[in-house]
Amino acid sequence: MLSIKELCRELRQRQTPAEEILWYHLRNRNLTGKKFQRQYPLCVLYALGRRAYYIPDFYCHEAKLVIEADGPIHDFKKEYDKNRDEVMVSLGLSILRFSNDDIINQTQKVLDEIAQYIKNYPSLSS
């Protein structure tokens, strides 16, 4: 059984082409000067001390923003994604979802939407 840290590392090594493109633009504070992390584990504590981890594709702590690159597999796990999004929203996070196709074929539009979200985030307007 992989530890959560090992699982995140493995996911980073097996990123999709869409994730590679997005990461190229998000890494090193390239977009809006904000730090993004990829495959960063978010821990949720449930009753009786049970822990669950959610691993978003990209995460910006400053903007409380999760970005998901949705490939074809997400067509089969809509209910899981919906529940997962509800949990992350309950943690005070916002989620932006983009299809792999949009990331690959409309990269600038996707980047503009992310930048617009960050620009409008209340505590970052300085």
C-alpha positions as CSV (number, residue, x, y, z in Angstrom):
1,M,0.0,0.0,0.0
2,L,1.4,3.4,-1.1
3,S,1.6,6.2,1.4
4,I,-0.3,9.3,0.4
5,K,3.0,11.0,-0.3
6,E,4.1,8.2,-2.6
7,L,0.8,8.2,-4.3
8,C,1.0,11.9,-5.0
9,R,4.5,11.5,-6.3
10,E,3.3,8.6,-8.6
11,L,0.4,10.8,-9.9
12,R,2.9,13.6,-10.7
13,Q,5.0,11.2,-12.7
14,R,2.0,9.9,-14.7
15,Q,0.4,13.2,-15.6
16,T,-1.7,13.5,-18.7
17,P,-0.7,15.7,-21.7
18,A,-3.4,18.3,-20.5
19,E,-1.9,18.3,-17.0
20,E,1.6,18.8,-18.5
21,I,0.4,21.8,-20.5
22,L,-1.4,23.4,-17.5
23,W,1.5,22.7,-15.2
24,Y,3.9,24.4,-17.6
25,H,1.8,27.6,-17.3
26,L,1.1,27.4,-13.5
27,R,4.5,26.3,-12.2
28,N,7.1,28.7,-10.8
29,R,4.4,31.4,-10.2
30,N,4.1,31.9,-14.0
31,L,0.4,32.7,-13.9
32,T,-0.6,35.7,-11.7
33,G,2.5,35.3,-9.4
34,K,0.6,32.8,-7.2
35,K,2.1,29.5,-6.1
36,F,0.4,26.4,-7.5
37,Q,1.1,22.8,-6.4
38,R,0.2,19.7,-8.4
39,Q,-1.3,16.5,-6.9
40,Y,-1.3,18.1,-3.5
41,P,-3.1,16.0,-0.8
42,L,-5.9,17.7,1.1
43,C,-6.8,15.9,4.3
44,V,-10.4,15.8,5.6
45,L,-11.1,14.6,9.2
46,Y,-14.4,12.8,9.6
47,A,-16.1,11.6,12.7
48,L,-14.2,9.3,15.0
49,G,-10.9,10.6,13.7
50,R,-11.2,8.9,10.3
51,R,-9.1,10.7,7.6
52,A,-9.7,10.9,3.9
53,Y,-7.5,12.5,1.3
54,Y,-8.5,14.2,-1.8
55,I,-5.7,14.9,-4.4
56,P,-6.7,17.7,-6.7
57,D,-4.7,18.1,-10.0
58,F,-3.6,21.6,-9.0
59,Y,-4.0,23.6,-5.8
60,C,-3.4,27.3,-5.0
61,H,-3.5,27.8,-1.2
62,E,-3.5,31.6,-1.4
63,A,-6.6,31.7,-3.6
64,K,-8.2,28.6,-2.0
65,L,-8.5,27.2,-5.5
66,V,-8.6,23.7,-6.9
67,I,-8.2,23.2,-10.6
68,E,-9.2,19.9,-12.1
69,A,-8.2,18.6,-15.6
70,D,-11.1,16.3,-16.5
71,G,-10.3,13.5,-19.0
72,P,-12.7,10.8,-20.3
73,I,-12.6,8.9,-17.0
74,H,-14.6,11.6,-15.3
75,D,-17.6,10.7,-17.5
76,F,-17.8,7.5,-15.4
77,K,-17.3,9.1,-12.0
78,K,-19.6,12.1,-12.0
79,E,-21.2,11.2,-8.7
80,Y,-17.8,10.8,-7.0
81,D,-16.6,14.1,-8.4
82,K,-19.8,15.8,-7.2
83,N,-19.4,14.5,-3.7
84,R,-15.7,15.3,-3.7
85,D,-16.4,18.9,-4.9
86,E,-19.0,19.3,-2.1
87,V,-16.4,18.3,0.5
88,M,-13.8,20.6,-0.9
89,V,-16.3,23.5,-1.0
90,S,-17.2,22.8,2.6
91,L,-13.5,23.3,3.3
92,G,-13.8,26.8,1.8
93,L,-12.2,25.9,-1.5
94,S,-13.4,26.8,-5.0
95,I,-13.1,24.4,-7.9
96,L,-12.5,25.1,-11.5
97,R,-12.9,22.2,-13.9
98,F,-11.7,22.1,-17.4
99,S,-11.9,19.3,-19.9
100,N,-8.6,18.0,-21.2
101,D,-9.7,19.0,-24.7
102,D,-10.2,22.6,-23.6
103,I,-6.8,22.7,-21.9
104,I,-5.1,21.3,-25.0
105,N,-7.0,23.2,-27.6
106,Q,-8.0,26.4,-25.8
107,T,-5.1,26.9,-23.4
108,Q,-5.2,30.7,-23.4
109,K,-9.0,30.7,-22.6
110,V,-8.4,28.3,-19.7
111,L,-5.5,30.4,-18.4
112,D,-7.5,33.6,-18.7
113,E,-10.4,32.0,-16.7
114,I,-7.9,31.0,-13.9
115,A,-6.3,34.4,-13.9
116,Q,-9.7,36.1,-13.8
117,Y,-10.7,34.0,-10.8
118,I,-7.5,34.9,-8.9
119,K,-7.8,38.6,-9.8
120,N,-11.3,38.6,-8.3
121,Y,-10.4,36.6,-5.2
122,P,-11.1,39.0,-2.3
123,S,-8.0,38.6,-0.2
124,L,-5.6,38.7,-3.2
125,S,-6.7,42.1,-4.6
126,S,-3.6,44.1,-3.6
